């Protein structure tokens, strides 16, 4: 069964969510960098994991918006 693209009514909302996640990802990156600079390695490692998850979510949404699955 072929994947169904998002409905037109969903596109704006999904695009907005992707943009919000990008902004949050940048904020998390800044916090991770600050934690690493302060030698708070455990915090930095966890924030980097969060950052990667957010980046993955943004990419997946972008693929969905582009018509991919």
N, C-alpha and C positions, 0 to 999 in steps of 0.2 A: 504494500500500500504506500503510495507516494505521500510525502509530508505535505501538510497544508500550510500555506503562508499565513501570517497574521492577518486578521481582518483590518480593513481600512480604519475602523474605529479604534483599533488597538495600536496603530503605528505611532501616533503622537505620544501616547502614554509610554510605550516601550522606549521611544527615543528619549523622552524626558528621564526615565529611569536610568538609561545608559549614561546620560550626561551627569546625573546625580552620583552614580557610582564612580564615574571618573573623578569627580570632585572629591568624593570621600577617599578614593584611592590616593590622590595627591596629599590629602591631609594625613592619612596613615603613613605614607612615605616620609613626610616631614617628621612625624613623631618617631618613626623607626630610626631615621638618621640621627635625631637628637639623642635617642636612647643609646645608640651605638657610640656616639661621641662621648657620652657620659659613662661609658663602660658598663652599661646596664644590659649585658648581653642577652639574658633570658627574655627581657622585655622586647629587645630589638628583634630577636629571632621570631618571637610570636607575632610581632607586628609585621614582619616581612612575610610570614605565612598568610596573614590576613590580606596583605597587599596583593600577593599572588592570586589568592582566591577572588578578590575583587576584579583584578585584571582579567582573569579567566571568565568571570561573569559578564564583564563588559564585552569581551570578544564574542562570547556566545550570543549575547543580545544583538551585537552588530551583524553577525552572520544571519541571525533570524530576520533582522530588518532588511538585509540585502537579498533575502529570498532563499538563503541556504538553510540547511537543517542543523 
